Amino acid sequence: MSQSKRPYCCWICGNEVDLKTCNIDEHGMAVHEDCYFVKVALATESMRQMVRDPAIRIRRVLVSDRARRKGRSL
């Protein structure tokens, strides 16, 4: 009896991957190169947004606080 080969799937897109040509991610999972690239790019951009947005909000608060203080001292 021959065993049927279980296909490996890219955990990002869910499609079958060829183990000879696929990439392996940081968790040892098989992924397509393109899928992994998009995942990393999106994660990087998300991190930039998370870092950038709070800084913008803090600056706005500081600027408006300074403006209020100047208005009170006049």
C-alpha positions in Angstrom: 0.0 0.0 0.0 1.3 3.4 -0.9 0.7 6.3 1.4 -0.8 9.4 -0.2 1.4 12.4 0.3 -0.2 15.1 2.5 0.1 18.4 0.7 1.7 21.2 2.6 -0.1 24.6 2.6 1.1 28.1 3.0 -0.3 29.3 6.3 -0.8 32.8 4.9 -2.8 32.1 1.8 -3.9 28.5 2.4 -2.7 27.3 -1.0 -0.5 24.3 -1.5 3.3 24.9 -1.5 6.1 22.9 -3.2 8.5 22.0 -0.4 11.4 22.2 -2.9 10.8 25.9 -3.7 8.9 27.3 -0.7 10.3 29.5 2.0 10.2 28.8 5.7 9.1 31.6 8.1 10.5 32.5 11.5 8.2 29.8 13.1 9.4 27.0 10.8 6.2 27.1 8.7 6.1 26.7 4.9 5.1 29.9 3.0 5.2 31.2 -0.5 7.9 33.9 -0.9 5.4 36.4 -2.2 2.9 35.8 0.7 5.7 36.2 3.2 6.9 39.4 1.6 3.4 40.9 1.7 2.9 39.8 5.3 6.2 41.4 6.4 5.5 44.6 4.5 2.1 45.0 6.0 3.4 44.2 9.5 6.2 46.8 9.0 3.7 49.5 7.9 1.4 48.7 10.8 4.2 49.1 13.2 5.1 52.5 11.6 1.5 53.6 12.0 1.3 52.5 15.6 4.6 54.4 16.4 3.8 57.4 14.3 0.2 58.1 15.4 0.8 58.4 19.2 3.7 60.8 18.5 1.5 63.0 16.4 -1.2 63.0 19.1 1.3 63.9 21.8 2.7 66.8 19.7 -0.8 68.1 19.2 -1.5 68.0 22.9 1.8 69.8 23.7 1.2 72.5 21.1 -2.4 73.1 22.2 -1.2 73.2 25.8 1.4 75.7 25.0 -1.1 77.8 23.1 -3.5 77.7 26.1 -0.7 78.8 28.5 0.3 81.7 26.3 -3.4 82.8 26.1 -3.7 82.8 29.9 -0.5 84.7 30.5 -1.5 87.6 28.3 
